[in-house]
Amino acid sequence: MPPLNKSLATAAPAAASPAGLPSADDVVAHTLLNCLLREVSGPEQQSTVTGAHLLLRLPRRGVLLRVALRRTSLLGAHRFTGPVLEQRGAVWAQIDWRRLAEYTQDELSLRTGVRNDEFLHQVASGHEAVAASLAARARTTARASAEEDGPAAYIASEQSLLFGHRFHPTPKARTGDAGSWQAYAPEAGASFPLHHLAVRADLIAEETAEDGATEPLDRVRADIPEGYRLLPAHPWQYEMLRGHPALRDALDRGDVLDLGPLGKPFAATASVRTLYDGETFLKFSLNVRITNCLRKNASYELSGAVALTRMLEPALTDLADRFPGSAMLREPAYRSLALPGPDGTPDRALLEGFGVIVREGLSRQLLPGTTPLLAAAVADEYPTGPAHLSRLLDGAGPQTALDWWTAYLKLLVPPVLAAYFDHGLVLEPHLQNVIVCVDDDGMPAQVLFRDLEGTKLLPERHAAALAALPAEVAGPMTYDAERGWDRVVYCLLVNHVAEMLAALADLHPRTEAALWAQVRATLQTYADRNGCPPRLAALLAGVPLPAKANLLTRWERKADREAGYVRLPSPFAEDVPAEAAYDETTWSAR
């Protein structure tokens, strides 16, 4: 096929940002385009921005697509608007999200030689979930605003993510009964009491990293026989596991007592399976696949969370002392059900299915006078909730936006770099793993990191501590130095910083280059104060940035740990002028 013909696109002005939220059809189509642009057509130089449109070719399928742009991006993470069009002879014909998904399937089959018969179903599942979330939002009365009390604003931020990760092909795909899903979905504002079991003490599996760590699991007052322990369960998970033969037998014997729903409600957070009651987070297992993974706490993850909490205490204390505007939420305990299976060892399906990890609540780390908000909600492409950046800044001008950005970067970036370079610790600060705490003026005052599942160690820095753990626990805790650095840069800069920056640039489009310049200045300041390790020097010199290949990983059905990366043109190269525009050039030109 000949090179892209820029005359195919008219030079009409870019469509204005929609006043309301996009349709589920447009959300799914735009998300697929984001993935194709980043992982397939962009790297193969089969895309171009011309006038007010993106043109994108699927070369093996022989399809040329066009979509209108609201705004272009220095990183190629453009903002789209309206339907996707396909060139058919001399005209452009609109196609829907289903046809685009089929084209994506065809292109990936031809490109990789791999077939994935799940793909179209997963895209459709994601579309169904987005449509249901939009319908639920339309029925919902006014939600909590960021000016209300901190707990209400925080929960509202956790429950505002209607569309999910915009660089994942199926960000809202899920298995499980659709009716049950809505009862427990954060987007539907789900809040409910936990189901409780009383279990004979010798059938409880438990580990703790500190005294009193299991107190949140025993908080409910229940009349249970002596020698029994409480085990809270996610009610949806209990419904899915209640028919397990070993559990039925234990209930019949009285080894396990079904106490039913007890206690105050817990709210579903953005991860769906992690619940919060205003005091403590509890991370449950769910036998439901969301995006890529079955959301259960594997046995090594149960032990690993507690082991990491112990092992990381010196490093986390050092980081908190050096960077008082940041902290990590620990996971000091887990509890589960250890009913013997046929071989006498705990039945794995029940051990993992009922495993619950205790994560400390916000109050232990939160600075007084600040309001916690999920970073993903602040940076969302659309203002789906009260925590959105447009509402925090409330019409403020470009200088205030830049001041906000400078303060945010100073809180977020240095502790992540210090964790890697000084402690051999790979944090996973993507948008859903960071809570930004703002003052009364909406300015950043603190960041909190969470979820030890994604936190990894460089094995050469922690050899002795890892050797003391069972191999099945220690192995998943580690990344080698190169893969760990890719993960840090991707989560910190591509997933998090670039998306928060995009939300600011939506408000003040002419500031994008200045916003990236401030990111570089923050990295340079860290390098100047702490030495400049070779990996950081390369980053500052403008080497391409790693972006997780979510589309290709999902297509090849790989585990998240095995995900590959594509390389994005860096905005940090010193020879890129501050006024550089990304218009009229190929996505991979830099």
Secondary structure, 3 states (H helix, E strand, C coil): CCCCCHHHCCCCCCCCCCCCCCCHHHHHHHHHHHHHHHHHHCCCCCEEEECCEEEEEECCCCEEEEEEEEECCCCCCCEEEEEEEEEECCEEEEECHHHHHHHHHHHHHHHHCCCCCCHHHHHHHHHHHHHHHHHHHHHCCCCCCCCCCHHHHHHHHHCCCCCCCCCCCCCCCECCCHHHHHHHCHHHCCEEEEEEEEEEHHHEEEEECCCCCCHHHHCCCCCCCCCEEEEEECHHHHHHHCCCHHHHHHHHHCCEEEEEEEEEEEEECCCCCEEECCCCEEEECCCCEECCEECCCCHHHHHHHHHHHHHCHHHHHHHHHHCCCEEECCCCEEEEECCECCCCCECHHHHHHCCEEEECCHHHCCCCCCEEEEHHHHCCCCCCCCCCHHHHHCCCCHHHHHHHHHHHHHHHHHHHHHHHHHHCEECCCCHHHEEEEECCCCCEEEEEECCHHHCEECHHHCHHHHHCCCHHHHHHHECCHHHHHHHHHHHHHHHHHHHHHHHHHHHCHHHHHHHHHHHHHHHHHHHHHHCCCHHHHHHHHCCCEEEECHHHHHHCCCCHHHCCEEEECCCCCCCCCCCCCCCCCECCCC
